Structures are given as structure tokens and as C-alpha cells.
Amino acid sequence: MSAVRTGAQRLCADPTLAGPGRLGLITNFTGVLPDLTSTVDGARAAGVELAALFSPEHGIRGTVQAGYSEAEAVDPASGLPVFDTYLKSGAALDELLVDSTVDTLLYDLQDIGTRFYTYIWTMFDVMVSAARTGKRFVVLDRPNPVGGAVCEGPGLSAEFASFVGRVSVPVRHGLTVGELARHLNASAVPAAAGRPVDLDVIALDGWRRDMTAADTGQPWVMPSPNVPTADSALVYPGTGLFEGTNLSEGRGTTRPFELIGAPYLDARFVPALRALELPGAAFREVWFTPTFHKYAGQALRGVQVHVTDAREFEPVRTAVTMLATLRDLYPDGFGWRTNGSGVEQTAHRHFVDLLWGSDDLRRTLDAGGDPRALVPPRSAPVGDHLLYP
């Protein structure tokens, strides 16, 4: 028996929670029940009459890598039409919702609690379009797998908004998707759409803010191809920043975001990290050869970040400290990536600026400053949007 009951489970137990009219479901391979039945199949078996599916990055089935979506117009398993929302916003997304002829959009995607993970911005964009086109929006809530007790990292400056951060929330936001939807509907949707969306949240039963994925009793389904484990999710709010550097963040290995490496690293890096005694973290020297992405086919020296205490571990501060250490040890090797994928074209040349939410991190590191001063102290989420103790 799961310790936590998801919004999808509650919907399958009581289909009337979806409300009236034609129903569309925003989902993918992460939308599952505890027995690993898909929410699509479970909801239909319970009598929820779905009219359409809507897919995010990676598609309904998750067959494609970051920055892509699947092309199928019909879901082969259910026979339902699939509307691809990935990188669509504004008038194009409004038109897609109108063409779907649904009255209510249900949302069932597993977030990982990090601002630059795109599923939450699919949610935001569809909420905005739903508000403009007069459709309801219902979130089937799921746990935040890295917990909801703390927020970490800075917010986002408006001029750095993109599909890896539409509006300002902390890097590690500490909310469930239902709570985030409530927050966005009060703070950002009206500014974008002229009105809030008609929003309901089918809340979790049994979830507490101090729970991580391991505490929920829910099965772990990797939320995207490069977040294969709950450990990957724990480090991602920090090591996701390495996507904006010239180091491999472990894509093309079995431990992405836990493995960090580059051709210019040597035997100094891991001892330097260990000497800092960062809370909840341990560092192991590794060698790995990515099968794709940065340095594909090249043997790299690097580090694996091990989380020894999930509640003490500070992913953002840990990653920023790692970046400062790299800058100090390897000034001729360390550098920035300038071509991000999976985001709209922006005026900003450096992908790390979009991930951080400003150019403060990059400029501070380049100037020889201490970037740890940019990381606010950890804090508890607060606000009227919170649903859980």
C-alpha cells in the first residue's frame, strides 16, 4: 500500500472529480498508477471519458531526447488523438486547444521540483491558453520527489524568461505541481492571459513536505530519459547547471547529472571537493565515456556526486561550489556552453544564464568572485497556495 495517494488515483476512484464536458489529458509515460497502469488506461476503465491527449517534451511515450517531441498524431495504445504542446505558446497554443474541442484539461505529469525542468512550463503555457480560450484546468497532483520542505536558489529576472523558466520561482521551488499551479494562477496567469484560469487541484492524500520520493511508496518512473533514478532528481537542481558549461553532465551514461567530467580534469578536482566537507554529499573520482552528447566516445575523468543525506544536501550550493572550484583549478579549460536546446531562441548567448535566471552566476565566476554569495539561505515554502503540512 502506498503511503501517498495521487490525484490520478483519486480521479480513478471518483471520475466525477474531472467535472463535465469533453476531457483532455496532458500526460506522458510518467502518468501511472501504483500498479504501473497508465493514468490513461486507469481513468478510461473507471469511466472517465477522455477525448484527447496532450504531450510535452519527450512525447507521450518518451522515445526522444531532450529538446524534442514525438510526431505521432494518434496514441497507438488508446487510439486517442495526440496534440503536441512542446514549445508551443501564445496564439499557436490557443489554436491547438480550440482545435482539440475539449472543455477541460487534466494535467498528470511528474515534475522533479526544479525551475528549469520543462514540464511545469508546459503546465503554465497551457493554463494561460486555457484562460484565454475559456477552458477549465485540473491538476492531478503528484509528490515533489525532492521534497517540499525547502526552497533553494535564486528567482528569475524577467529578461531571462524562456521555456526553462517562464516566471520567477526559486531554482528548487519546493512545491507540488498542484501548489505551483495555484501560485502561478494567482501571480502570473492573469498578467499573461488577462484573467486567471478556472483551476481545480485534485490533491494528494498522505503527502508531507518532508517526504522525498523514497518515502511516498509510489513507484519511481524516470520522468525523462536523463533522469533515470531518484538520486538523479536529488542532484538535478544543482548539477543541471552543468548543461550550461563545457563539462559533460553525464548525458550518454547511466548516471546523468550524478556524473560530471571533462577532458581537462585531473587528480586535483575530487580531493578539492572533499576538503570542502559539503553537507549531505560525498564525491568519488570516476572515468566515463559518454555514448552521445558532449564528448561522445571520449574517455573523461570526473566525479560522481553521491547524496549521503537527502535532507542535509544542498544541490544548488553544492553545484555552485563545484563551479567555483573548477574555475579556480582549471582557468584555461573551464568554459560556458553557448547553444542551448529545447528552449525558444532568445537574445541571450549563454545557456547557463537561462538556467540560473540571470547572468549573475556567469559574470561572478568570470570576474573571479565567490558565486556562493548569490545563493540565498534555504527557506521553507510559504504562501496561500500551499496545500500540505
N, C-alpha and C positions, 0 to 999 in steps of 0.2 A: 504494500500500500504506500503510495506517495505521500510524503509529508505535506506537499503543496498540491493544491488543485488549481489548474489553469483556467483561464477564461474559456478556452476551447472545450475543456471538459465540462464546464458548466453549461455551455451552449448545447452540447450534445445531450446533456441530461434534461435540458429545458429549452427546446427550439424556439419558444415564444420570446426568448431574450433577444433574438435578432430583430424583432419588430416586423411590421408589414411590408409588402411590396416586393419588387424584384431585387434579389440579393446578389452582390458580387463579393468575392473573397480575394483580398490581397494576401498572397501566401507563396510559399515555395516548399522545398524539402524539409525546412525546419518546422513546419506546421504539422506536428504529430501529437498524438495522444500517448499516454504512458505505455500502452502496449505496442507502440510504434505504428499503429494505424494512422494514415494521414488524416488531418482535420477535414479535408475534402470528403474522403470516404466516410469518416465517422459522422460528420454533420448530415450528409445525404441519407445515411442509414437511419439517422434519428428523425428524419422528416424535414430537415432544413432544405428548402428548395433553392439551390444555387443556380443562378442564370449565367454567370461568367466568372472567370478567374483573371487576376491581375498580377503580373510578375515584376520583381525588382531586378537589381544586378544579380548576375549568375543564373537568372532564369528560374522557371518553375522546378526543374529537376537538378540544377546545379552542375550542368555539364561544362560550363565555360569559366574561364579565369576572371580575375578582377578586371574591370573596365569593359565587360561585355555582357550581353544578354542573349537568350535563345531566340530563334527566329520563328518557332512554331506558332501558328495562329490557333491551333486546336490542341488541347491537352490529350495525349493519346490514352491516358488511363481513364479519364472521366468522360471524354468526349465534349467537354465544355470549351467554349471559345476562350482564348487567352489574349489579353490586352497587355502589351509590353509597356510598362511605365518608365523604364530605365532612362534617365537623362531627359525625360520629358517634363516640362513645366509650362506655366503660362497658358497661352491660347491653345497650344498643341495638346496639353493635357486636358484642358477644358473640353476640347473637341472629342478626345478619346473617351472621356466619361459620358458625354452626351451620346456618342455612337454606341456605347455599351448598353444603353437603355435601362441601366439599373437604377433603383431608387435609394438603396442603402449599400454602403461599402463597409465590409467587415475586414479588419486588419489582424492577421495572425502570422507574424514574423518574429524570430528570436533575435533580439538585439544583444550586444555584448557590452553595453554600458559606456561606450566611448564616442565622443562627439564626431570623430571623423569616420565612423562606420556608417555606410550609406543607407542602411535600411530605415533609419529614423528620418532621414531627409526625404525618402520616398513617402513615408507617412506624412510628413509636413506638406510636401508638394500636393499630395492627393487631398489632404484636408483643405488646403487653400482652394483647389479647384472644386472640391465638393461644396464649399461655402458659396463659391461664385455660381455654381450650376444648380444649387438648391437640393443637394443630396445629403442624406444622413451619413454619419461616420461612426462606426462602432469598433472599439479596440477590444480584442480578446487578449486580456493581459497575460504576460509571461514574466517569470522572475528575471531580475538583473543578475546574470551569472557571476559577476564580480562583487556582488553585494550592494546594499543601498545605504550603508551606514556613513559613508564619507564621500565628499566631492574632492577632486584634486585637479590642479592645473588652472590656467587662466581661462577667461572667456574669449570671445572672438570680436575683433574690430570689424565694423560693418563693411569696410572697403575690402576685406579679405574673404567675404562670403563666397561660397561655392557649393558644389554638391557634397563636399566633405565638411560642410558647416554652413548652414543657411543663416542661422541667427546665433546669438551668444548664449552658450551654456558652457560649463566647465568641461575640460577635456574628458575627465571621468565624471560623469554627471550624477551618478548615484540614484537614478530614478528607474522605475519600470517604464515600459513603453506607454502604459496607460497613464501614469503620472506625468510623463513628458508630454503626452497629447493634451492633458488638461492644462499644463503650464503654457504650452505653445498656443492653445486656443484662447487663453486669456491675454497672452502677451504679444504674440506675433501674427497669428492668423488674421485678426481684424485689420491690422495695418496692411497686409498683403492682399486681402480679399474684400475689404470694406465692411466685413461683418465676421463674427465667429461662425464656425460650422456647428450644425446640430450634432452634438457629440454625446455618446454614451460610452462607458467603460464597463465591460463585464469583468469584475475584479477577481483577483486571486483569493483563494481560501488558504489560510495557514502560512502565508509567507511573512517573514520578519526581515527587517532591514539588515540584520547581522548575518543573514544566510548567504553563502556562496552556492554555486551550482551543486557542489557535493552534498550540501545539507538538504536539498529540496526533495530528494527521492525521484526526481524526474530523470528520464534517460538523457544522456548527452548526445545530441546530434550536431555535428560540426556545422556552424552557421554559414561558413563559406569554405571553399577548398583549402584556404591557407590559415584557417583557424581550426585545426583538427581536434584539439583537446581543450579541456577546461583550463589547463596550465597555459595554453596559448592565449586564452582570453584574459587570464590574470595579468600577463605581461604586456598585452597589446596596447593599453592606454599609454604606455611609455615607449616600448620598442617599435610601435607603429611609426614613430617619428623617424626611424631609420630609413623608411621609404623615401624620405627627402634628402638622403645623403648618398655618397658614393660607396657605402658599405652594403653588402648583402644583408638583408633582413631574414635570410633563411628560406625565402621562396625557392621552390625546387628541391627542398629537403622534406623529411618527415616531421621536422620541428620548426616550422616557420615562426618567426618573432621570438622564439626562445634562443635561436642560433643567430649570432651576429659575426660577420667576418669580412676580411678584405685581403688583397694580396700584400699590402704593406704592413700588416700587423706582425709583431714579433713577440718574443718571450716576455716583454715588459708589461704587456697590457693586463693580463689576468692578475698578476701579483699587485699591480697598482690598484685594481678594483677591490681586491680582497683587503688591502690595507685600509680602505675607507670604512669598512665594517657597516655597510648599509643595512638598515633593518629589514628582516624577513627575506633576505636574498643571499644566495651563495653563487659562486662563479667557478665554472670548470673550463679549462682550456680544451679546445676541440679543433679538429680539422674536418672540413666537409667540402663536397663538390656539388654545387647546385646543378640540377638537371635542366633547368631553364631559368629565365630572368637574368639578373645581374650575374656576371662571371660564370655563365653556364659552361659546364665542362671543365672548369678550372678549380684546382685544389686550393682551398682557402684556410688560413689559420684564423682562429677566432675564439669566441666564448659562448658557452651556454649559460643562460640565466636560469637558475633554479629558485623557485619560490619555496622557502622553508617555513614561512608563517604568513598565510594569506591575509590575516588581519593586520599584521605589522608592516607588510610590504607596501612600499610607496612607488608604484610603477612610474609615475611621471618624474618624480625627483630622481629615481634611480637612473632612468634613461638620460635625463639632462646631465647628471653627474658623469655618466659614461661618455656623453658627447664632449664634455669639458676635458675629460681625461684623454680622449682621442686627439683633440685639438692640441693639448699640451705635449703629448708624446710624439705625434706624427704630423707636425705642421706642414710638411711637404707632401703628405699623402692624403690627409683628410680633406673632403670637399663636399659640395652640395649637388644634388640632382636637379636638373632644370626642366625636365619634361615629365610631368605627372600624367597618369592615365586615369580614366574613369571620372573625370570632372569636366565641366564646361571650360572652354577657353576663357582665360581671364587675363587681365593686364599684368599679372604677377609672374615673374620668371621662375621663381624658386618654389618648388612644390612644398618644401618644409614650411614656408610661410602660410600656406593654406591649411596645413595640418595643425600648426601651432595657433593659428588665428590672427597672427600679426607677423611683422618682420623682426620683432624684438629678440627672439631667440637667435636667429641667424646673425643679426647685427652685433649682438652682445658677444657671441662666440668669436666672430671675425675680428672684433676690437680687442680681444684678449680679456674681456670681463668675466665675471662669475655668473653664469646663467642660472644658478640655483636661487639667486635673488629674485628671479622672475616667477618662481613657483610659490603661490600663496600657501599659507599653512592649511593643512587638511581641515575640512569643516563638515558638519552634518548638513544634509539637505533640509531646507526649510521652505515653508510656503503653504498656501491654501490648497495646492494641487496634490499634496501628499495623501495617499490612501492607506498606508500601512504603518504600524508602530515600529 
